[in-house]
């Protein structure tokens, strides 16, 4: 083979590799793999009230590589220690529950992130009653975009993103969050997305598949929960994965949507955070084979949850 022929075949081989690479990478990507899971609501929500070192060691022990940090006032003095402990144990400091306005506490958090060179998402919530007219909706979107813009600009200055957090009310509706994001884009603000929480989405169940497709271009994290219809009204708002009768169907929707991003696993109870995280992982391991039509084995019996006793 002469030099020209060799060059031709080398270029052809390179082209074939580039053509196959995206599909090969997609096949290898595992949305629900341990390395893609993020621990959430395990700081003030923890019966053992672990400190930074204990918490980071616990996450490392059970295989979490990602962490979303929810704090209370008593945790402020240990912000730097929390980040250092996560680094020591190989846990990424990926997100931070953030104030709703740029107050002194918000500026303190940004200083901590900058000082430690952490590019965490800032999870921001909001409220408000549902709007009644198109004009009221426009005014609300403009006002919320103005509020979020201040946070987003400060976040962008240190390389961080903002994620709008659904916590009920007007602000918790994904369609409204998308309108806020689109309004911000008109002003050149592009570092704002969505973190979606299933435990705050019981009213979204019938349209979850549609909402997911709408959120997908903006979605940064999706936090899972055991889901059953009206669970938030019958004492089952927060269930371990596998204990909700809708869990398998929702996982199928998520996987089938083509979305790629971190998956949150939460405690958000007064239980031992490690035990509840393990119960969620057991439930996820039981559900995953069923996504491919494989037998799952015995349904896990959670240690951190009991069926509510019906009133007599």
N, C-alpha and C positions, 0 to 999 in steps of 0.2 A: 504494500500500500504506500503510494507516494505521499508527499507532504500535504498536497491539496486535498487528497481523499481523506487523510487522517484528520485534517482540520474540519472537513465537512461532517464526518461522523462524530467528532467531538461536539460540534455545535448542535447536531441532531440529538445526541444523548442528553446534552444540557437542557434542550427544549423539552424533551420528554420528562425529565426530572422535575422541571418547573411546573409542567402541566399536571403531573401526578401529585405533587407535594401538597396542595391544599386539601385534596380528598384524603390523602394519607394522614395528614395532621388532624382532620376532622374525625377520622375513624379512631384515632388514638385518644382524642379528648374525652375525658370522663367527667361529666358535669357533677356527678355526686360522689366523686372520689374524695377520700379523706383529705388529700392535699388541697382540695377546693372548698373545704368547709370552714366557716367562720363562727367562732363562739360569740354569743351575744346574750346580754342581760345576765351577767354572772358576777357583777361587782356588788351593788347593794342588794341584789337578789341572790342570796347565798346563806343557807342556814349556818354554815361554818365561818362566815365572815372572814374569808381568807384575805391576807395581805398580798402585796404585789409579788413577792417571791413565791409564796405558796400557790397563788393563782397561776402564775406562769409555769411553774413546775407541774401543776395538775394538767394544764393544757398540753404540755409536752408529753406527759405520761400517756394520755389517751389519744394522742396523735393529731391534735389541732395545730395547724400552721398559720392560722389567721385569727385575729381578735378584733372585735368592736368594743370600745371602752365606754361604759356608762358609769357615771360618777355621781357623787353627792358632795355637799360642801366639805364633809370630813375627809374626803379623798384629795382635796386640793394640795395639801402639803406633800403628798407622795406622787405627784404627777411624773416627775423626772425618774423616780425610783421605779414606777410602773413600766416606763419605756425601757429602762435598763434591764429590768428583770425579763421582759419579753425577748430582748435581744440575746440575753444570756442563754435562754432556753429555746432559741430558734423559732419564736412565734412572731409573725408579722403584726405590727401595730397598724391596722388597716383603716379603722374608722373611729370617730369620736363623737359621742352624743354631745351636741353643741347648743348653747343658748339661742333663744329665738331672736335676739337683737345683739348688736355690737356693743355690749356693755363691758364693764371692767373685767368680769370673769371671762368673757369671750376673748378679750385682748390678752389676758394672761395665758389662756390656752394656746393662742397663736404664737405667743412668745416661746412657750414650751416646745411647740412643734418646730419652730424655726431653730431654736437652740440645739435641738436634738436631730435636726435634719430628717424629720418624719413627714412624709407626704400622705397624711391620712385624709380620708373623706370626712367631711363635717356633716353629721346627720341633724337636720333642722326640722322641727315640727311647726304647726300653726293651728289655727282654730277657725271660728266663725260659723254662724248659722247659714243654712243654704240660701242662696240668692233667689229672688222672686221674679226679676225682670232682666232683660238683656243689658239694660243700662247699669243696673246694680251689679251684674256680673262683670261688666267691663271695668267699672270703678274698683271692684274688689281685686280683680286680676292686676290692675295697675298698682294698687296699693301694696299688694303682696310682692309683686315684682320689685317695687322700690325697696321694701324691707329686705328681701333676699339679696338684692344687688349689693348692698353695703357689705354683707357677709361674704358674698362671692368675690368681690373685688379684693377684700382683705385676704381671702383664701388664695386667690390667684397670685398674689404677691409673694407667697412662699411655696407655690407649686401644688396647692391642694385643690380638691373639688368639693362642691356642696351637693348633698343628696337630700331631696325633699322627702320627709318621713311621714307616711300615712298613719295618723293616730286618731281617726274618726273625724267628724265634723266636715265642714266645707273643704278645708285644706286637705283632708284625708282622701278626697275623691281623686283618683288618678287623672280623670279628664281635666280637672281644675289645675292639677300640678303641671300637666302638659301645657296648658294655656299659659301658665306662669313662665315656664321654660321658654316657650316660643316668644313670649313678650320680652324676656331678657335677651334673647338672641337678636331682637331688633335693635337693641342697644349695644350689641357686640359682646355680650356676656355669654360665654360658651362653656363654662366649667361647672354647670349645674345639671344634675340628673335626678334620679329617683331611687330610693330604697323602699322596696315593697314588703310589707309585713302581712303574712297570711292571718295572723291572729287578730289583726285589726281589719280584716277583709271578709268577715262572714256575710255581710250584705252584698258582696261582689260575686258570690259563688256561681250564680247562674250566668254571669257574663265574664267570668274570669278569663276564659280563652281569648275572647275579644279584647279585653283590657290588656292582657299580656302582649298581644301583637301591637297594640297602640303604645304601650310603655317601652317595648323592646329597644327602640333606638336611644332611649334615655336611661334605661335601667342599669344601675350600678351594682346592686345587691338584691337578692331575693331571699327573705327570711321565711323558712318553713315552719309549719305547726301541724299538729294533728287536727284534722278538720272534720266536723260533722255539722249538718244543717242546724242553724239556730244555736250553735254551741255556746255563743256568747250570752244567750238568754237562759240557758238551762244548766249553768255551772260547769260548762265544758269549753270555756273560751280558750284555754291553753292546755293542750293534750300532748303527750309524747307521740312522736311519729309512729304510725302503725295502729294507734288506738282509735283513730277517726275513720269512719266508714267511707269517707271521700278521698282519703290520702292517695290511694293508688291511682285513681282517675286524675287527680291533680298533678301527680308526678308525671303521668303520661302526657298531659297537656304541656307541662314545662319542658320536658325533653323533646317533645315533638315540635315545639315552637321554634327551635333552632337558636334560642338565646344561649349565650356563653358568658358566664360571669360567676362570681362567688355566691355560694349558698350558705345562708345563715342558719345556725342551729342554736336554739335559745333555751335558757332556764326560765327566767321571768316568773319564778314562783319563790316561795319561802323555803323550798327544799334545798338539800345539799346540791350545789351547782354541779359537782362532778357526777353525782348519781343521776340527776336529770339529763345531763348531756349524754351519759352512757345509755340511758333509756331511749333517748332519741336516736342514737347511733344503732342500737339494737333494732329499733323499729325500721330504720332506713335499710339496714342489712336484710331485714325480712321482706321489705317491699321490693327491693331492686331486682331480685330474680323474677318476680312476677311481671315486671315491665317487659321481659322477653319471653313470657309464657312458661317459665320454668317453675318447678315446685319450690315453695319457699321454706318448707320445714315448719316446725311448730311456731305458732304466734308467740312473740315474747310476752312475758308477764312483767310489767314495769314495777320497779321498786319505789318510785317516787310519785305514784298516782294511784288513786282508788276510785272506782265508779261511785259517783255521788249517791247517797242514800235517798230514795224517793220519800217525800213526806207521806205520812199515814193519813 
